[in-house]
Amino acid sequence: MPKITPREPEQATMLLAEIVNQRNKYDRSSNCEKLTVPKINPEIWSTLNHTVHRSDLKLVNYQKTLVAVGVALTQSTEALLSIRAKQSNAYADPELKQQLGTLVTYNLDALAMLGHIYMELLTRRRELIKPNLNKEYAPYIRLKLL
């Protein structure tokens, strides 16, 4: 097995910090308070083993990135709609207006697919946790508890 040079962990740490910084640029809007990654109830979290914690935290990071991508796509879509609205005067280029509409459609389709992936990850988190719960907590695990 090849040894890791001292520089490789440093590069991985820098890459991770860069991703976190990019993700932090795209905070959700104040009118989207439900667009968050749900946390597991502390009582349930305390009963789970280290392996489940680690697996869940990986999925949480994916979900956080998906939320940031969704916010970035939403901001992009709003910008496209703003440009398209300015094209409504008599001197507007109809071809440009149609292309902008197509780009908006692409963004909305991408947002829908991201939403699907987000929900799949949420379901996966629940499936990962459920077998590791104490029997007394099993009936209470729902999406809103995760």
C-alpha positions, -999 to +999 in steps of 0.1 A: +000+000+000+015+034-010+023+058+019+005+091+021+030+120+017+026+148+042+013+171+014-017+149+005-036+153+037-029+190+036-043+192+000-074+172+011-080+196+040-076+226+017-101+211-008-126+204+019-123+240+033-128+253-002-160+233-007-173+244+027-166+280+018-184+277-015-214+260+002-215+289+028-218+315+000-253+302-007-273+306+024-310+300+021-334+329+019-352+341+051-385+331+035-374+295+031-369+285+068-379+249+061-351+245+036-327+229+061-311+196+067-330+180+096-312+170+128-318+138+146-335+141+179-307+142+206-323+113+226-322+091+195-287+103+185-273+094+219-284+058+214-267+053+181-232+038+177-202+056+162-205+039+128-241+051+124-230+086+135-203+087+109-225+074+081-253+099+090-229+128+091-217+120+056-252+120+043-258+153+061-229+168+043-243+157+010-277+172+019-261+205+029-243+207-004-276+199-022-293+227-004-265+251-014-267+240-050-305+245-049-301+280-035-275+288-062-298+274-089-327+294-075-307+326-076-296+319-111-333+313-121-343+346-105-316+364-124-327+348-157-363+358-150-352+393-143-334+396-176-363+380-194-387+406-178-365+434-191-369+419-226-406+426-226-404+460-244-410+464-281-372+464-289-366+431-272-350+402-291-377+374-293-350+348-298-332+359-267-364+359-247-371+323-258-336+312-249-339+327-215-372+308-210-354+276-220-327+283-195-353+289-168-369+256-177-336+238-174-329+253-140-364+244-127-359+208-140-326+206-122-342+220-090-368+193-092-342+166-096-322+180-067-353+179-046-358+142-054-322+134-045-325+154-012-356+133-003-338+101-012-310+110+011-334+118+039-351+084+034-317+067+033-308+084+066-340+071+082-333+036+069-298+037+082-309+047+117-340+026+122-323-008+126-299+007+152-326+022+174-336+010+208-369-008+203-387+019+224-378+047+198-386+027+166-422+039+164-412+075+166-388+077+137-404+099+111-391+124+086-397+153+110-377+136+137-347+132+115 
